[in-house]
Amino acid sequence: MTSATLPDFPWDSLAGAGQTARAHPGGLVDLSVGTPVDPVPEAVRNALASVSDIPGYPATHGTPELRAAVVEALRRRHGVVGLVPDAVLPTIGSKELVAWLPRLLGVGANDTVVIPELAYPTYEVGALLAGAGVLRADSLFALGPQRPRLLWLNSPSNPTGRVLGVEHLRKVVSWARERGTIVVSDECYLTLGWDAEPVSILHPDVCGDRMDGLLAVHSLSKSANLASYRAGFVTGDPRLIAELLAVRKHAGMIVPRPVQEAMTVALADDAALATQRERYARRRLVLTKALQDNGFRIDHSEAGLYLWATRDETDWQTVNWLAERGILVAPGTFYGPSGSQHVRVALTATDERVAAAAERLA
Ligand SMILES: Cc1ncc(COP(=O)(O)O)c(C=O)c1O
């Protein structure tokens, strides 16, 4: 059975703490999962509805308008130049792509996939689904003479909020090019820089004027509140994208046409993006102060959707301490062994729930 080759689904182990937190008289403040709670922008909902009467199959490659909107948004928002619309491929949210990318690219049993020390669990799942080996490493030094087939980056990071600087990214790109390693940069939190400016792997300061061997994975779940729509895309090296497109066409991995329309509008709406950023910025300040004033230290967290917090005790002790106060967070070990003294606190709760959490911590 394939599922037997995969790790236990981590969230199941949080059920006990969830029960404790839900019993709080003031109700649960759920800061465990990074699931958006704010409205879907009206223009996006209208776009979805406007093409609800198209009976035919959509294109796996997406509409030309969607691909053009991606190229424009990456140029405007992140300074990515030289991207061709053909090298854009919509995905059904980014989790499915993360889980299947190694398999789709033909990574197999004799290959190694490198993932960050502390990482979104699906990178490991994707390597295991391809039958490949997994190595956790943040430094190229740790990899020695190895030639991994694929290396994941995630800046800003889930769970730590750490941002990788231009110099670091350049080093990874040149190291990977020498070895023929594909670098895949998960950039789903790229629009959420607070104390640092996140940079795309496809920015000319990082990759020059060549995108060969590089892929950037994006999601509209957090930037446009579209988690329920399942809306993402992958872009970068035109040859790798053509290969992914060829396989995904066979496999029926197609973004529904109404979602393609919604994505096109969301990618053009920088005002909605700014509004959402402000909401998260406010909640981040409230939660940061409440945690810091009450015995927590916050590490990294200069960008992204989470606070990486510690009380210098085990992650589960902190999870349970917060659960007693009706606040549910994720233990650091969900993301890797080195998370054993941290918890991940999501900024994705309403202003009212965030205020309730701050009050209970005081
Ligand atoms: C680092 C990272 N990558 C990818 C995803 C997947 O997001 P989605 O499938 O909603 O696009 C998440 C979701 O939380 C994430 O944290």
The ligand as a Tripos MOL2 file, in Angstrom:
@<TRIPOS>MOLECULE
LIG
   16    16     1     0     0
SMALL
NO_CHARGES

@<TRIPOS>ATOM
      1 C1          5.2710   26.0440    2.0100 C.3       1 LIG1
      2 C2          3.9590   25.6620    1.4470 C.ar      1 LIG1
      3 N1          3.9090   25.2490    0.1820 N.ar      1 LIG1
      4 C3          2.7420   24.8980   -0.3900 C.ar      1 LIG1
      5 C4          1.5630   24.9580    0.3090 C.ar      1 LIG1
      6 C5          0.3010   24.5130   -0.3680 C.3       1 LIG1
      7 O1         -0.6100   25.5100   -0.5640 O.3       1 LIG1
      8 P1         -1.7890   25.3730   -1.5920 P.3       1 LIG1
      9 O2         -1.9380   23.9360   -1.9580 O.co2     1 LIG1
     10 O3         -2.9820   25.8950   -0.9000 O.co2     1 LIG1
     11 O4         -1.4110   26.1840   -2.7710 O.co2     1 LIG1
     12 C6          1.5590   25.3910    1.6280 C.ar      1 LIG1
     13 C7          0.3090   25.4520    2.3910 C.2       1 LIG1
     14 O5          0.2280   25.7790    3.5190 O.2       1 LIG1
     15 C8          2.8010   25.7570    2.2110 C.ar      1 LIG1
     16 O6          2.8760   26.1830    3.4690 O.3       1 LIG1
@<TRIPOS>BOND
     1     1     2 1
     2     2     3 ar
     3     2    15 ar
     4     3     4 ar
     5     4     5 ar
     6     5     6 1
     7     5    12 ar
     8     6     7 1
     9     7     8 1
    10     8     9 2
    11     8    10 1
    12     8    11 1
    13    12    13 1
    14    12    15 ar
    15    13    14 2
    16    15    16 1
@<TRIPOS>SUBSTRUCTURE
     1 LIG1         1 GROUP 0 **** ****
